[in-house]
Amino acid sequence: MRLSGKVAIITGAGQGIGAATAFKFAQEKAVVIACDIDFDSVATVVHICRQTGTEASAFAVDVTKREQVDEMVAKVLDTYGRIDVVVNNAGITRDARLQKMTLQQFDDVIDVNLRGVFHTAQAVVDAMIEQGSGVILNASSVVGIYGNYGQTNYAAAKFGVIGFTKTWSRELGPKGIRVNAVAPGFIDTPILSTIPKDVLSKMQKQVPLRRLGKPEEIANIYAFLASDEASYVNGAVIEATGGLTL
Ligand SMILES: NC(=O)c1ccc[n+]([C@@H]2O[C@H](COP(=O)([O-])OP(=O)(O)OC[C@H]3O[C@@H](n4cnc5c(N)ncnc54)[C@H](O)[C@@H]3O)[C@@H](O)[C@H]2O)c1
């Protein structure tokens, strides 16, 4: 079991990639701390995780609210005395072309996808430094590398997450903490529900593997990066796109 005994916080774990990551981490025997703004969904995820025999807890956490993040981290430290892994997965889209994008759409996406990552990382970093070990994993996107039509806010946030990853890997590497990002292509989760079906089908045709990715295929990457098998991987941005960007 690759994550045996590791205490792992996953944000946005109520559905999609976050839920798949919680299930994968539970199979690998991590202690799963599943957080989401939607408590009911994350409570269901935790119920399923516990069926693997591993410990799991659900927390209602809005990553844009620093006090909620701090409270969750304090409770985890109280209970387990350590935090080994954080997967900064929570994310949203609010798409519009540059001329049409409202300030609200811009701010909402930056708040969750960029500021939220900063909140959670900053909340755990002292504990990780004290332990002399830890792994921080950040959800970027292929859109953060190449941009995408209608996604000014999302592209900026996901590019910013890569900046966080490279900066923190330099700052924290000497303290035994690895920081990496995952940049998925188009993965079949509810986040794609706002994209019209014909556009989705066109996108799939552009992927050399001719299909969308599955949330489990991203969860597998997080599990590898969280594990000691990735002990020399630091400051990396792992693209998982089915070859979309070739
Ligand atoms: N699905 C894709 O194609 C794709 C591609 C590249 C990157 N990503 C990134 O992967 C991550 C997960 O995406 P997904 O497709 O599983 O999305 P999703 O919409 O299926 O799930 C996102 C989860 O985040 C939660 N969430 C939203 N706002 C939150 C907040 N303020 N605080 C805490 N939780 C919050 C939601 O309730 C939901 O459970 C996101 O960061 C996304 O940007 C997804």
The ligand as an ORCA input file, in Angstrom:
! r2SCAN-3c Opt
* xyz 0 1
  N     -12.167     17.928    -15.658
  C     -11.235     18.488    -16.414
  O     -11.294     18.404    -17.655
  C     -10.076     19.220    -15.804
  C      -8.986     19.526    -16.624
  C      -7.912     20.216    -16.083
  C      -7.904     20.585    -14.760
  N      -8.984     20.284    -13.980
  C      -8.927     20.729    -12.590
  O      -9.054     19.628    -11.720
  C      -9.742     20.017    -10.533
  C     -10.954     19.134    -10.326
  O     -11.798     19.268    -11.452
  P     -13.094     18.386    -11.693
  O     -13.215     18.230    -13.156
  O     -13.086     17.178    -10.830
  O     -14.217     19.423    -11.215
  P     -15.657     19.180    -10.556
  O     -16.465     20.384    -10.863
  O     -16.207     17.853    -10.968
  O     -15.315     19.115     -9.008
  C     -14.817     20.232     -8.318
  C     -15.137     20.100     -6.840
  O     -14.638     21.275     -6.200
  C     -15.619     21.719     -5.260
  N     -15.467     23.151     -5.011
  C     -15.835     24.183     -5.818
  N     -15.591     25.346     -5.214
  C     -15.036     25.058     -4.016
  C     -14.557     25.836     -2.941
  N     -14.620     27.180     -2.963
  N     -14.051     25.213     -1.853
  C     -13.988     23.864     -1.814
  N     -14.448     23.066     -2.782
  C     -14.951     23.656     -3.887
  C     -16.955     21.386     -5.916
  O     -18.015     21.347     -4.964
  C     -16.643     20.029     -6.547
  O     -16.905     18.963     -5.660
  C     -10.093     21.503    -10.718
  O      -9.116     22.299    -10.116
  C     -10.067     21.666    -12.228
  O      -9.828     22.984    -12.606
  C     -10.059     19.603    -14.464
*
